[in-house]
Amino acid sequence: MQNIGFIGLGIMGKPMAKNLLAAGKSLVVYDIVPAAVEELVSAGAEKGTSPRDVAERSDIVITMLPNSPHVKEAVCGEKGILEGAKKGQIIVDMSSIAPLVSRELGALLAEKGAEMLDAPVSGGQEKAEKGTLAIMVGGSEASYEKVKDILAFMGKSTLVGDLGAGQTTKLVNQSIVAVNIAAVAEGMAFAKKAGVDPEKVFNAIRGGLAGSQCMEDKAPRMFEGRYNPGFRINLHIKDLNNVLETSRSLHVSMPLTAQLMEMFQNLAAEGHETLDHGALGLFYEKLNSLSLKK
């Protein structure tokens, strides 16, 4: 049986780790929040004292952390993964970070004989709990084949290219999702202002070309004013920041993504940063002095 380390037990990491435990996997866990660690220990995990300790006791190390600086600290910081990394070990970073950072960390781990996969996820807390996340993996095919069955307990994975390709795919996903949600909110606000019931519009067009998973999930939330996460606005802001930072380094123009960043920032300024990103509906309600609720 492979020993698995899991670092990062937040809103996403905790249910993902619990799914591995439920599958009978041997898990060593670490988080800077002691209560999160104790909760997983109560569920059957072993307690890790640092990222280094987790790495020393594991064949495969999974990280699920907020952003690039946090992953860098877990890998390169004092008592970090690098200090405990060993030949043949696989580090699977499931955080959503900048692709260039994934490649940088992968090169450092390679010096220790370890290999890194970047494997960001999509689906939010609900799918993390259900084990139905979409997992976008970058790295060598040989390493992916070794961890594919483990990833299956957390969701459906796809190898999309070399190291960094997983993060690039996730950033594409986050850009398209943001624009899609905004289009739904904008269209429904237009319908409401025109005197047509937005819910009836939704039911009329959902089976056509305008239909999408975003519309299916977010339009009902707008009609009910139900914006509990889901996927929080502050996390989407973080991802779009990585999109724009990367796009600028590549000289790629992304005007729609830039506009969505400003819309999310407006919602954050209004105190809505912990609401579901479907709360773009609130942005259009304020912009047009209307309510999308039934």
N, C-alpha and C positions, 0 to 999 in steps of 0.2 A: 504494500500500500504506500502510495506517495504521501509524504508529509507536505501539507499546504500551509503557507503563511498568508495571513490577511491583515493588511495595514490600512486603516481608515474605516471607522464604523459609524459613519454619519447616516443621513437620511436615505442614502442609496446603499452604502456599504454594509450596513447592519442587516437588512433583509437578504442581501446577496450572500453574505457569510452564513446566515441562518439556513438558506437553501442548501448550501454545501454540507452543513451539519446534518440537515434532514436527509441528505443523500448518503449519509454514513461516512463522510470524509473526515480525516484526521486534520484538525485545524489548530494552528497557533495564531493568536490574534493580538493586535496592538492598536491603541489609539491614545491620543493625548488626553482624552476624557475617560477617567477611570471607571465611571459608571457604565459606559458603553462596553468596556472590556468585561466588567463583572457580569453584565447581562449575557454576554456570549459565553462566558465561563459557566454560568448557570445552565446554559443550553447544551454544554458538553465540550466546549473548546478549551484549549490550554492557554494560559496567560503568558504573553510575551512582555518583556520589560523594556524593549526598545526595538527599532527597526533592525539593528544589528543582531539582536538576540533572535528575532523572528527569522532572519536570513540564515543564521547559523543552524537553526533547527528545522529548516525546510528545504525540500527539493524544488518546489515552485512557490514563488512569492507573488501575491496579488496585491496591488495598491489601488485604493479608491479614495482619492483626495480631492480637495476643492479646485486647485489650480496649479499652474506651472511652478510657482515658488514653493508650494507645499510638497510637491513631488521631488523637486530638487533637494529640499531639506531632508526628506525621508531617505533619499538615495545617498547624497553627498555630505550631509551634516554630521555632527558628532554622534557617534554610535549609530551611524546610518547603515543602509543596506550594503554599501560598498565595502564597509569594514568586515562584513560577514559573508560577502559573496564568494562563491566557489565555482570551480570548473564544472560545466554541465548543468548548472542551475539555470532556470528560466524565470525571469521577472516579467510579470504580465501587468502592465499599467492600464487600468480600466478607467482612470480619471480622464477628464476632458481638458487637454492642455494644448499648447502650441506645438505643431509638428516639428519645428526646429529643435525644441527642447527635448522631445523624444529621441531624436537622432543624436543629440549631444550626450544624453544619459546612456543611450545604447552603446556609444563608443567607449565611455568610461567603464561600463560593465564588461564589455568585451575584453578589456585589458586584464580582467580577473578570470576570464574564461567563461563568464556567464553570458546569456543571451537575453535580449529584451524584446518583448512584443508590446506594441501599443494597441489597446483594445477598448476604446471608448464605447459607451453604450447610449442607446436612445430608448425612451419609454417612460421615464419618470418613476416616481416612488411606487405607483400602483403596479407597474409591470416588474419592477424590482422585487416586489413582494410575491408576485405570482410566478416569478422565474421565467418571464416571457420577454425579456429585453432583446432588442436588436443590438448585436455586438459586431463592431467593425474592426477587423484585425489587420495590423501591419507587421511584417517581419518575415522570417524564413519559413518556408513551407514545412521543413522538418520539425521546427519547434512548435509550429501551430498544430501539427498532427499529434504531438505529445500532450497538448493541453486541450484539444478540441472536445474531448469527452467531459472534461471538468467544466468547461464553459457552457456545455449543454444544460447543466443544472441551473444556470442563471439566465439562459436565453438561447436564441438562435444566432450562431456566429458565421461570419463570412470573411475569408481571407481576401483582402482587396489590394495587396501589393507589399512593397518593402516597408521597413520600419519608417514610421511617419505617415504612411498612407491611411492608417486607421484614423488618426487625428484629422487628416485632411478631409476624409469622408464624413466624419462627425461635423466638421465645420460647414461643409456643404449642406448637410442635413439641417443644421441649426439655422442657416441663412434661409433655406427654402421654407422651413416651418414658420419662421417669423413672418415672412412675406405672405404666406398662405393664411395665417391667422388674421393678419391685418386686412387682407382682401375679403375674408368672411365678414369681419366686423364692419368694414366700409360698405359692403354690399347690403348688409342687413340694416345699417343706419339709413342708407338711401331708400330702401323699401319702406321703412317706418315713416320717414319724412314725406314719402309720396302717398301715404295713407293706406299702404298694403301691409297686411299682417306678416311680419318677418318669418314667423314659424311656418306659415303656409308657403311662403317663398322657398324656404329651406326644404320642405317636403316635396315641392314641385321640381326642384333642380338637383336634388342630392343624387339622383340616379343618372344624371347626365355628365357631360364633360367637366362641369364645375365641381362635381362631387369629389370629395377627398376624405382621408382619415381625419385631417384637421377639422374640416367642416363637421364631420360626424361627432367629434368629441367636443369641439369648442362652441358651435352654434347653440346647442341645448344649454350649455353653461351660461351663455349670454342671455338667453331668454329667461333663465331662472335667477340670474345674478349670483351664480354659484361659482365662486372663484377660489375655493380652497385648493391647494396644490395636491396632485399634479406636479408640474414643473414650475418652479418659482421664477418670478421675473428677475430677481437678482442673479440667479444662475444663468439665465438667458443673456443678460447683460454681459456677464463674464465671458460666455462663449462668443458673443458677437464682437467683443473686444479682441479676442484671439483671431477671429475671422479678419477683422480690419487690420490688425497688426501684421498678420501674415500676408494679406492681399497687398498691403503697401510695400512690403519687402519684395513682393513679386511684380509690383507695378501693374496690378489687376484692378480695374475700376469696378466698384460694387456700390452704385448709388442707392439701390433699393435697401441694401443691408445697412448702409450709413443712415438712411432715413428711419429705418426701424430702430436703430440704436437710440436716436433722438426721442422717438415715441416712448420707448421703454424708460429712458432717463426721465422723461416727464412724469410717467407713472410712479417711478421711484421717488421723485421729488414730492409727489402728493402723498407719500407714505404707503404706497402699495407694493413695495419691492418684494414682500413675502407672499403675495398672491400668485395664483396660477397665471402663466403667460397668456391665457385666454382672456385675462382682464384688459387686453387691448380693446375689448368692447367698451370699457369705461372711458378710454381715451376718446373714442368716437361719440360716446354719449355726451361727454363734456364739450367736445368740439362742435356738436350740432344741437346742443340743448334739448336732448331727448332721452328717453329710456328704452332700452331694448327688451326690458322685462315684459312678460305676457300681460 
